[in-house]
Amino acid sequence: MNPGHDYIQNLADFIRRYITDLKIYTDKKIFIHRTGRFAGYQYSQNDSERNFFCVKEAVHNAIKHSGSNVVFVTMSVKEKYSGTGFQIMAAGLMLNSNTSGRTGIKNITERMSYINGSIEFLSK
């Protein structure tokens, strides 16, 4: 994420490179899929950074805490200039857990909505 590259396309490319590099450090398979048109949509630097850190945390949680050997990440543009959507899917994610101190997924979801983005967790 560099100043002057404030487009959703740049954010998507940065996230893809980050996740590709992350594959070196885990035995889990990570698949990245993009849907929709990313080119030409501007996105503020602050929102790009917030978006990236939410997705980074979500992917790390899926790698560390799921019971799956495979993690799927889907990136999409919700609508023109309105933000991005992400879907993280892995088996064994504790989506409805009320365990004390475990509010990570809820916090990630709230932070994404704050920047007009969305993130969805699926456990299969």
Backbone bond lengths (Angstrom), bond angles and torsions (degrees), N, CA, C in turn:
res aa  C-N    CA-C-N  psi(-1)  N-CA   C-N-CA  omega(-1)  CA-C   N-CA-C  phi
1 M - - - 1.442 - - 1.518 107.53 -
2 N 1.292 115.17 111.67 1.454 121.22 -177.89 1.514 110.17 -122.23
3 P 1.346 116.73 144.15 1.463 118.51 174.27 1.527 109.73 -55.58
4 G 1.314 116.33 142.02 1.454 120.60 -178.15 1.511 113.44 90.80
5 H 1.310 116.70 -7.24 1.463 121.41 178.59 1.528 109.08 -117.12
6 D 1.315 116.44 48.29 1.459 121.82 -173.01 1.525 112.34 -89.36
7 Y 1.299 115.14 61.35 1.455 121.30 177.87 1.522 108.69 -128.64
8 I 1.324 115.66 149.61 1.460 119.72 179.50 1.527 110.60 -58.68
9 Q 1.326 117.60 -34.70 1.469 121.25 177.51 1.530 110.69 -57.42
10 N 1.338 117.21 -43.10 1.463 120.65 179.07 1.521 111.32 -64.78
11 L 1.332 116.60 -41.05 1.459 120.61 177.29 1.525 110.58 -62.30
12 A 1.323 117.26 -45.86 1.468 121.03 179.66 1.523 111.05 -61.44
13 D 1.325 117.34 -42.01 1.469 120.77 177.87 1.519 111.24 -64.17
14 F 1.329 116.87 -41.20 1.465 121.10 179.87 1.528 110.48 -63.60
15 I 1.327 116.97 -45.23 1.470 120.90 179.00 1.523 110.41 -63.28
16 R 1.331 117.27 -42.61 1.469 120.45 178.45 1.528 110.92 -60.33
17 R 1.330 117.46 -44.77 1.473 120.46 178.57 1.522 111.26 -63.74
18 Y 1.335 116.73 -41.57 1.461 120.55 179.57 1.525 110.62 -61.03
19 I 1.327 116.93 -48.03 1.465 120.58 -178.72 1.524 110.52 -66.71
20 T 1.319 117.92 -38.12 1.468 121.08 176.54 1.522 110.34 -60.72
21 D 1.325 117.61 -43.82 1.467 121.08 177.17 1.521 111.60 -66.21
22 L 1.322 117.41 -33.39 1.462 122.19 -179.53 1.527 111.92 -65.25
23 K 1.321 117.21 -27.97 1.467 121.39 -179.18 1.528 112.19 -58.34
24 I 1.301 117.49 -26.06 1.469 121.87 179.83 1.522 110.95 -63.13
25 Y 1.329 117.19 -30.25 1.461 121.88 -171.66 1.522 114.35 -98.47
26 T 1.307 118.51 5.05 1.460 120.16 -179.44 1.524 110.34 -139.27
27 D 1.319 115.34 152.56 1.461 120.74 175.60 1.529 111.40 -84.34
28 K 1.320 116.71 -12.14 1.462 120.10 -178.58 1.517 110.06 -74.38
29 K 1.314 114.79 147.04 1.460 120.18 175.30 1.525 107.94 -85.73
30 I 1.314 115.92 133.49 1.460 121.13 179.50 1.522 107.78 -121.92
31 F 1.320 115.80 122.08 1.457 121.23 179.06 1.524 109.09 -110.02
32 I 1.316 116.59 135.85 1.454 122.72 -179.38 1.521 108.06 -117.82
33 H 1.308 115.78 131.59 1.463 120.64 -179.63 1.527 108.68 -134.17
34 R 1.320 116.47 135.79 1.462 121.37 175.98 1.513 109.02 -113.34
35 T 1.327 116.11 136.54 1.458 120.52 175.79 1.522 108.74 -124.13
36 G 1.297 116.26 147.59 1.454 120.30 177.88 1.513 112.54 86.84
37 R 1.306 113.95 -176.35 1.458 122.23 -176.72 1.519 109.90 -101.55
38 F 1.319 117.11 123.60 1.458 122.06 -177.51 1.522 112.90 -102.14
39 A 1.306 117.68 -24.29 1.471 121.28 -171.58 1.525 111.89 -67.44
40 G 1.333 115.21 138.90 1.449 121.78 171.36 1.512 117.04 88.27
41 Y 1.313 119.42 -6.69 1.457 121.22 -178.48 1.520 109.59 -91.86
42 Q 1.335 116.41 118.27 1.458 119.75 179.39 1.515 110.47 -77.91
43 Y 1.327 114.31 153.68 1.456 122.04 -176.42 1.510 106.38 -151.11
44 S 1.309 119.26 131.90 1.461 120.37 -176.35 1.524 111.03 -66.67
45 Q 1.316 115.55 153.03 1.467 121.21 179.05 1.529 110.78 -59.48
46 N 1.337 117.10 -42.60 1.466 120.20 179.70 1.522 111.49 -62.69
47 D 1.326 117.22 -44.60 1.462 119.88 179.08 1.522 111.21 -66.51
48 S 1.323 117.38 -35.94 1.467 120.55 176.79 1.519 110.60 -61.31
49 E 1.324 116.61 -45.26 1.465 120.22 179.75 1.521 111.15 -64.41
50 R 1.324 116.96 -45.37 1.473 120.07 179.25 1.528 110.70 -61.81
51 N 1.309 115.69 -42.61 1.454 121.33 179.29 1.523 110.43 -61.08
52 F 1.328 116.18 -48.42 1.459 120.50 -179.57 1.525 111.13 -58.33
53 F 1.335 118.05 -47.16 1.460 119.79 -176.73 1.523 111.99 -66.15
54 C 1.323 118.32 -33.12 1.467 120.52 175.09 1.526 110.84 -65.39
55 V 1.325 116.28 -46.38 1.466 119.89 -179.72 1.522 110.22 -66.01
56 K 1.319 117.22 -41.34 1.470 121.26 178.15 1.527 110.27 -57.24
57 E 1.335 116.83 -48.44 1.459 120.78 179.97 1.526 111.38 -63.29
58 A 1.322 116.70 -40.99 1.464 120.62 -179.84 1.523 111.54 -64.01
59 V 1.322 117.31 -43.46 1.468 120.93 179.62 1.526 110.25 -66.40
60 H 1.332 117.12 -42.26 1.466 119.71 177.52 1.528 110.91 -61.14
61 N 1.348 117.43 -41.91 1.464 120.26 177.33 1.522 111.23 -61.35
62 A 1.316 117.02 -42.44 1.467 120.37 179.52 1.525 110.64 -63.78
63 I 1.315 117.22 -39.80 1.468 120.75 179.48 1.522 110.74 -68.03
64 K 1.318 117.09 -46.02 1.465 121.16 -173.58 1.518 113.80 -78.60
65 H 1.336 117.73 -37.19 1.459 119.77 -167.24 1.516 115.27 -112.25
66 S 1.313 118.50 -5.57 1.463 118.26 179.41 1.522 109.36 -86.48
67 G 1.301 115.10 160.74 1.450 120.18 177.20 1.514 112.00 -95.41
68 S 1.308 116.39 20.43 1.452 121.55 -174.33 1.519 111.36 -107.58
69 N 1.312 115.42 154.40 1.460 120.59 172.83 1.520 111.12 -95.26
70 V 1.333 116.14 -0.93 1.460 121.38 -176.79 1.529 108.92 -131.27
71 V 1.323 116.30 135.54 1.462 122.70 175.86 1.526 107.34 -125.64
72 F 1.319 116.32 130.22 1.459 121.95 177.71 1.523 109.06 -109.35
73 V 1.319 116.83 133.14 1.460 122.46 175.86 1.525 107.36 -122.59
74 T 1.320 116.63 122.61 1.458 121.48 177.57 1.522 108.65 -115.43
75 M 1.330 116.78 128.28 1.461 122.44 178.16 1.516 108.43 -111.86
76 S 1.332 116.56 138.31 1.460 120.01 176.80 1.522 109.81 -149.09
77 V 1.317 115.72 156.45 1.457 121.46 172.95 1.517 106.53 -94.05
78 K 1.326 116.31 123.73 1.461 119.55 -176.93 1.516 111.91 -65.69
79 E 1.294 117.64 -51.61 1.459 123.70 173.83 1.517 106.89 -166.43
80 K 1.296 115.77 166.06 1.464 120.73 -173.18 1.535 111.58 -51.48
81 Y 1.323 116.05 122.89 1.465 125.65 175.47 1.520 114.18 64.42
82 S 1.306 119.37 13.02 1.466 118.31 -175.05 1.513 113.61 -104.23
83 G 1.286 118.82 -3.02 1.450 119.06 178.76 1.505 112.26 121.58
84 T 1.299 115.01 -174.68 1.450 121.17 -176.46 1.512 110.27 -119.35
85 G 1.314 115.07 158.71 1.445 121.05 175.89 1.515 109.42 -123.97
86 F 1.310 116.17 141.97 1.453 121.27 178.80 1.511 109.05 -131.44
87 Q 1.310 115.60 147.13 1.452 121.68 176.02 1.524 106.56 -129.85
88 I 1.326 116.63 124.97 1.460 122.67 178.90 1.521 106.49 -113.51
89 M 1.330 117.66 122.53 1.456 120.74 -177.92 1.524 110.12 -127.05
90 A 1.322 116.15 127.45 1.459 122.80 174.24 1.522 107.66 -158.78
91 A 1.302 117.24 150.76 1.463 121.09 179.05 1.521 109.65 -73.10
92 G 1.320 115.88 144.97 1.450 120.89 172.15 1.517 115.59 84.34
93 L 1.323 119.14 7.50 1.462 119.66 175.40 1.521 108.25 -69.16
94 M 1.322 116.88 135.16 1.461 121.68 -178.07 1.528 108.45 -87.40
95 L 1.326 116.42 84.18 1.454 121.27 -171.73 1.516 113.50 -77.02
96 N 1.308 117.95 -34.62 1.461 120.95 -175.77 1.514 112.29 -111.96
97 S 1.300 116.62 24.02 1.454 120.74 -177.12 1.523 110.98 -74.12
98 N 1.312 116.28 132.97 1.461 121.47 174.30 1.514 110.70 -106.69
99 T 1.308 116.72 20.95 1.446 121.36 -179.16 1.520 109.70 -58.85
100 S 1.312 116.66 135.48 1.462 121.67 -178.24 1.519 111.38 -54.76
101 G 1.322 115.63 131.56 1.457 120.36 177.03 1.513 114.45 84.03
102 R 1.316 118.52 -2.42 1.469 121.15 -177.31 1.525 109.78 -107.90
103 T 1.304 115.17 82.59 1.461 119.84 -179.99 1.519 111.24 -120.91
104 G 1.317 117.69 17.63 1.458 121.91 -174.55 1.509 114.20 -57.88
105 I 1.341 117.43 -49.38 1.462 120.62 -177.82 1.525 110.30 -64.47
106 K 1.314 117.28 -42.34 1.466 120.86 178.81 1.529 110.57 -62.54
107 N 1.325 117.46 -44.01 1.465 120.64 179.90 1.523 111.88 -64.55
108 I 1.319 116.88 -40.81 1.467 120.31 178.63 1.527 109.56 -61.78
109 T 1.315 116.92 -44.57 1.464 121.80 179.99 1.527 110.97 -61.25
110 E 1.332 116.81 -43.67 1.464 120.71 179.35 1.525 111.70 -65.72
111 R 1.322 117.20 -41.71 1.471 120.10 179.75 1.521 110.87 -64.59
112 M 1.327 117.37 -38.80 1.466 120.34 178.74 1.530 110.67 -65.37
113 S 1.327 117.87 -40.68 1.464 119.52 -179.94 1.528 110.86 -67.39
114 Y 1.317 117.84 -28.49 1.466 122.32 178.26 1.527 111.33 -61.69
115 I 1.326 117.29 -32.61 1.466 121.03 -179.94 1.529 110.95 -103.29
116 N 1.326 115.93 22.72 1.462 122.71 177.31 1.526 112.24 62.83
117 G 1.306 115.61 30.33 1.454 121.34 174.81 1.516 108.84 -111.95
118 S 1.296 116.08 179.68 1.459 119.54 176.36 1.518 108.87 -146.35
119 I 1.308 114.51 152.48 1.459 120.41 175.32 1.519 106.82 -141.75
120 E 1.293 115.90 136.23 1.461 121.72 -178.22 1.519 108.07 -125.32
121 F 1.317 115.79 134.46 1.457 121.16 178.08 1.518 108.66 -108.61
122 L 1.310 116.40 131.97 1.458 122.08 177.19 1.512 108.49 -124.20
123 S 1.312 116.36 139.16 1.455 121.25 177.31 1.512 107.98 -118.23
124 K 1.330 116.37 114.30 1.467 120.52 -178.85 1.497 110.22 -128.22
